Amino acid sequence: MSAIPDGARDDGRVVEARPVRVWDLPTRLFHWVLAVCVVGSVVTAKIGGNAAAWHFRLGYVVFALLMFRLVWGFVGGRWSRFGTFVRGPGATWRYLRGEHAPDEWVDVGHNPLGALSVVALLGLLAAQVATGLVADDEIANTGPLNRFVSGTVASAATSWHKTLGQYGLITLVALHIGAIVFYLRRKKNDLLRPMLHGDKLLPAATPPSRDDVATRAAAVALIAGCAALVTYIVGLGG
């Protein structure tokens, strides 16, 4: 019998475990491409100057990725769907008290606390994209949709984008990394490896995510559609 990480135990008893596909390939690619784009966006924002062009480009990629993840959260692999990991207050409180039932599968994909982090991060990124589209730094950079809003709205959006939004995003990313380190060091639960190869050692009865050729083809069509829509929206600014 293989060693079983946290989450592969049932009522304190070690049960037979096997590799289970938790993260489908589209979800994994989304995760890593988004991570690169977020880091790149922050770096290019700090550099400024000619790097601002890349800041906008990376922002458009993030825009398309967020559209993709919103839809994929309903049609993607089982453990990528919002319905399987976004929990209500009651379920989250039970999890904190260690009273969750085995059939709630809280440790397969995102646990209830991780789900809150994911939702917060996606929401803040959406706010950053929205404010960036209409922002105006009154120097050299203007969002493509700036002409559709008033000067007051543009000023407020710019202020949020450059201060609260930016530092809030950095804080959430730091907390995300901190949680990964905490689970690895304190709970001996490696959250990174499953996001690399997709599988996690879990009880044999754990239902897997679908991750076949048809699923991946659907993801390609979806991200292509999202990219086309972002191109159209950005182009509205002329």
C-alpha positions in Angstrom: 0.0 0.0 0.0 1.3 3.5 -0.9 1.8 6.2 1.6 -1.3 8.3 1.7 -1.3 12.1 2.1 -3.7 14.1 4.2 -7.2 13.8 2.8 -6.8 10.1 1.9 -8.0 8.9 5.3 -11.5 7.8 6.3 -12.4 8.2 10.0 -8.8 7.9 11.0 -8.3 4.6 9.1 -5.8 4.4 6.2 -7.7 3.3 3.2 -6.5 2.0 -0.2 -5.5 4.8 -2.4 -4.8 5.3 -6.1 -3.8 8.2 -8.4 -7.0 10.1 -9.2 -7.2 12.7 -12.0 -8.2 15.9 -10.0 -7.1 18.7 -12.3 -7.8 18.4 -16.0 -5.2 19.7 -18.4 -7.1 22.9 -19.3 -7.4 23.8 -15.7 -3.7 23.2 -15.1 -2.7 25.3 -18.1 -5.1 28.1 -17.0 -3.4 28.1 -13.6 0.1 28.4 -14.8 -0.5 30.8 -17.7 -2.5 33.0 -15.3 0.3 32.9 -12.7 2.9 34.0 -15.4 0.6 36.8 -16.6 -0.1 38.1 -13.1 3.6 38.3 -12.2 4.4 39.8 -15.6 1.6 42.4 -15.1 2.9 43.5 -11.8 6.5 43.7 -13.0 5.7 45.6 -16.1 3.5 48.0 -14.1 6.5 48.7 -11.8 8.9 49.2 -14.7 6.6 51.5 -16.6 7.7 53.3 -19.8 7.8 51.0 -22.8 6.9 48.0 -20.6 3.4 49.5 -20.3 2.5 48.0 -23.7 3.2 44.6 -22.3 1.2 45.4 -19.2 -1.8 46.0 -21.4 -1.2 42.8 -23.5 -0.9 40.7 -20.4 -4.0 42.3 -19.0 -5.9 41.2 -22.2 -4.7 37.7 -21.8 -5.8 37.7 -18.2 -9.2 39.0 -19.4 -9.6 36.0 -21.8 -8.4 33.6 -19.1 -11.0 34.9 -16.6 -13.7 34.4 -19.2 -12.5 30.9 -19.9 -12.4 30.0 -16.2 -15.9 31.4 -15.6 -17.3 29.1 -18.2 -15.0 26.2 -17.3 -16.3 26.4 -13.8 -19.6 25.0 -15.0 -18.5 22.7 -17.8 -14.9 21.6 -17.0 -13.6 18.6 -15.1 -15.5 17.6 -12.0 -13.1 19.2 -9.5 -12.7 22.4 -11.5 -16.4 23.1 -11.3 -17.5 25.8 -8.8 -20.3 23.5 -7.6 -17.9 21.0 -6.3 -15.6 23.3 -4.3 -17.4 26.5 -3.5 -19.1 25.9 -0.1 -21.6 27.7 2.0 -20.8 29.2 5.4 -22.2 26.1 7.2 -19.9 23.7 5.3 -16.9 26.0 5.7 -17.5 26.2 9.5 -17.8 22.4 9.7 -14.6 22.0 7.8 -12.8 24.4 10.2 -14.1 22.3 13.1 -13.0 19.1 11.4 -16.5 17.8 11.2 -16.9 17.3 7.5 -18.3 14.1 6.2 -16.3 11.8 3.9 -18.8 12.2 1.0 -18.2 16.0 1.0 -14.8 15.4 -0.6 -13.4 18.6 0.9 -9.8 17.6 0.5 -9.8 16.4 -3.1 -9.6 19.7 -5.0 -9.9 23.0 -3.3 -10.9 22.8 0.4 -13.5 25.3 1.6 -10.8 27.8 2.7 -8.9 27.3 -0.6 -12.2 27.9 -2.4 -12.6 31.3 -0.7 -9.1 32.2 -1.8 -9.8 31.2 -5.4 -13.0 33.2 -5.6 -11.4 36.2 -4.0 -8.5 36.1 -6.4 -10.7 35.7 -9.5 -12.9 38.5 -8.3 -10.0 40.9 -7.7 -8.5 40.0 -11.0 -11.8 40.8 -12.7 -11.9 44.1 -10.9 -8.3 44.9 -12.1 -9.1 44.0 -15.7 -12.3 46.1 -15.6 -10.6 49.2 -14.1 -7.6 48.8 -16.4 -9.8 48.9 -19.5 -11.1 52.4 -18.6 -8.1 53.8 -16.7 -6.2 56.9 -17.6 -2.9 57.8 -16.0 -3.0 61.2 -17.6 0.6 60.7 -18.8 0.8 58.2 -21.7 -1.4 55.3 -21.0 -5.1 55.0 -21.4 -7.3 52.0 -21.3 -9.0 51.0 -24.6 -12.5 51.7 -23.3 -11.7 54.9 -21.5 -13.8 57.0 -24.0 -16.9 55.2 -22.8 -16.7 56.5 -19.2 -16.7 59.9 -17.6 -13.5 61.5 -16.2 -14.7 60.9 -12.7 -15.2 57.2 -13.3 -11.8 56.9 -15.1 -10.1 58.7 -12.2 -11.6 56.4 -9.6 -10.8 53.3 -11.7 -7.2 54.4 -12.2 -6.8 55.1 -8.5 -8.2 51.6 -7.6 -6.1 49.9 -10.3 -2.9 51.4 -9.1 -3.4 51.2 -5.3 -5.9 49.1 -3.6 -6.4 46.7 -6.5 -2.7 46.2 -7.1 -1.7 45.8 -3.5 -4.7 43.6 -2.7 -3.7 41.3 -5.6 -0.1 41.1 -4.4 -1.4 40.3 -0.9 -3.7 37.5 -2.1 -0.9 36.0 -4.2 1.4 36.1 -1.2 -1.2 34.4 1.0 -1.8 31.8 -1.8 2.0 30.9 -1.8 2.1 31.0 2.0 -0.8 28.5 2.1 1.0 26.1 -0.3 4.2 26.3 1.9 2.1 25.7 5.0 0.4 22.6 3.7 3.7 21.2 2.4 5.7 21.8 5.6 3.0 21.3 8.3 0.6 18.9 6.8 2.9 17.1 4.3 0.4 17.8 1.6 2.0 18.9 -1.7 -0.5 21.0 -3.5 1.8 21.9 -6.4 2.5 18.4 -7.8 -1.2 17.7 -8.6 -1.4 21.0 -10.4 1.6 19.9 -12.5 0.6 16.4 -13.5 -3.1 16.4 -12.6 -3.2 13.4 -10.3 -3.5 13.1 -6.5 -3.2 10.0 -4.3 -6.7 9.6 -3.0 -9.1 6.9 -1.7 -10.0 4.5 -4.6 -13.7 5.5 -4.4 -12.9 9.2 -5.3 -14.6 10.2 -8.5 -12.1 11.6 -11.1 -12.3 14.6 -13.3 -12.9 14.0 -17.0 -9.8 14.8 -18.9 -9.9 13.2 -22.4 -9.4 14.4 -26.0 -13.0 15.7 -26.2 -12.6 17.7 -23.0 -9.4 19.3 -24.2 -10.8 20.1 -27.6 -13.7 21.8 -26.0 -11.3 23.8 -23.9 -9.4 24.9 -27.0 -12.6 26.0 -28.7 -13.6 27.9 -25.6 -10.4 29.8 -25.1 -10.3 30.7 -28.8 -13.8 32.1 -28.4 -12.8 34.0 -25.3 -9.8 35.5 -27.0 -11.9 36.5 -30.0 -14.4 38.2 -27.7 -11.7 40.1 -25.8 -10.2 41.2 -29.1 -13.6 42.5 -30.1 -14.2 44.3 -26.8 -10.8 46.0 -26.8 -11.3 47.0 -30.4 -14.5 48.9 -29.5 -12.2 51.7 -28.2 -11.0 52.4 -31.7 
